[in-house]
Amino acid sequence: MSVLQPIRKRKCKTKLLTHEEVRVVNREDYEGFEIDTKVELIRSLIPIALMHVYEVLDAEVQVLAGKRYGRKPDEPEKIYRHGSNKSSVRMAGQKVPIQVPRLRKPGGEVSLTSYAALNGTGDIDETLLKRVFYGISCRNYETAAEAIPGAIGLSGSTVSRKFKKASATELKRLQERTFYDEDIVALFLDGKTFAKATMVIALGITITGEKRFLGFVETDTENAKVLTPFLRSLIERGLDVSRGILVVVDGSKGLKSAVKKAFGSNVILQRCQWHKRENVLSYLPKNQQDLWRKRLRLAYDRPTYKEAHAALKELLIELDETNQSAASSLAEGLEETLTLHRLGLYGILGRSFKTTNCLESVNSLVEERCSKVDYWKNSGQRQRWLATALLDIEPRLYKVKGYRQLPKLREALMRELKLEVRGSVDDQMLVKAVV
């Protein structure tokens, strides 16, 4: 018959943590258990883990102080047992209380290196970060967390402090990223609104198609005064634009101005065709919008620059007679919406780079993770949540469509910007070609 109570399954997610004293299994008892009891223990893991914790601690005590009740040589610096102290180890993201053996010698207390290691493990901050981030509120954390008998340190204020510390670490990790080893060929810039603040996010696309979050900046509006230093800081952290870079934006004048000031003549802008189309439609009556949406989409989907430009010019003439405000909206920045056509890449890369959809989808994922926050208290809170969300999302992102064609984008950028490679392959130096 087992000496342990049967392990009961939790009936619901809101079961409170039990307050009974934690039970520890020793090796002799464990070896004598029936197979069903061992399976139950293995499933619960905590008793097994505590058994090994005490074995590790006892092993170090025996090395330092010898076997209990054994004869000890008459040495001036001998180490001897001196009772135990209450402490804890971290398991499953929670603190579990244990009794830690004490050792002394004539010079004072002797610390156990094994306990120092055990007390510092368990990834409590990372586990807690994920749980709160995915929906467990700080005040309900103790109720919703995995029930470990005797677990401590789960009050709402404690969880809140730990989450703040863990998310601050994520923010620092994102802010200190460097890109010296990243060959970034394209960059998406777009804003995400948090309460009344706007976070402009920079998403880089590597030459092999991976998506990398370069950082973000908090601003009231997408203005060049704030965005220019932010983009220059990306260069200081290793973003290389010397071989040209394609920057996809939604058409904001502040974004365009900042990009040109920060990246100089090594940048080519692609205006988002979706934003351009919706801006034009906003001037038209609702009963005409569906028809013009289709016509504009078909014009932009022409495969070559010549065909697309001619189709849009025809629509521009017609719009000028129907609604001059809509026509002015279409004419403004029209060439920048046809950048991929002009580079001859619309057919192979248009799906990924003709709009800012790469970042729009990211914004939707950020909203899923951050919508649980009802009230944004300050800038630090907004930035910590956003950084945590971006770093959580990044590994789940797919490569851009047509990523195998990105070397052609690099070649087209260099050709358009009149850049050429001089020197050896190992030591490529890019300079402006002589016109």
Buried (B, 14 or more C-beta within 10 A) or exposed (E): EBEBEEEEEEEEEEEEBEEEEBEBBEEEBBEEBEEEBBEBBEEEEBBBBBBEBBEBBEEBBEEBBBEEEEEEEEEEEBBBBBEEEEEBBBBBBBBBBBEBBBBBBEEEEBEBEBBEEBBEEBEBBEBBBBBBBEEBBBEBBBBBBBBBBBBEBBEEEBBBEBBBEBBBBBBEEBEEBEBEEBEBBBBBBBBBEBEEBBBBBBBBBBBBBBBBBBBBBBBEEBBBEBBBBBBBBBBEBBBBBEBBBBBBBBBBEBBBBBBBBBBEEBBBBBBBBBBBBBBBBEBBEEEEBEEBBEBBEEBBBBEEBEEBBEBBBEBBEEBBEBBEEBBBBBBBBBEBBBBBBBBBBBBBBBEBBBBBBBBBEBBEBBEEBBEEBEEBEEEEBBBBBBBBBBBBBBEEBEBBBBBEBBEBBBBBBBBBBEBEEEEEEEEEEBEEEEE
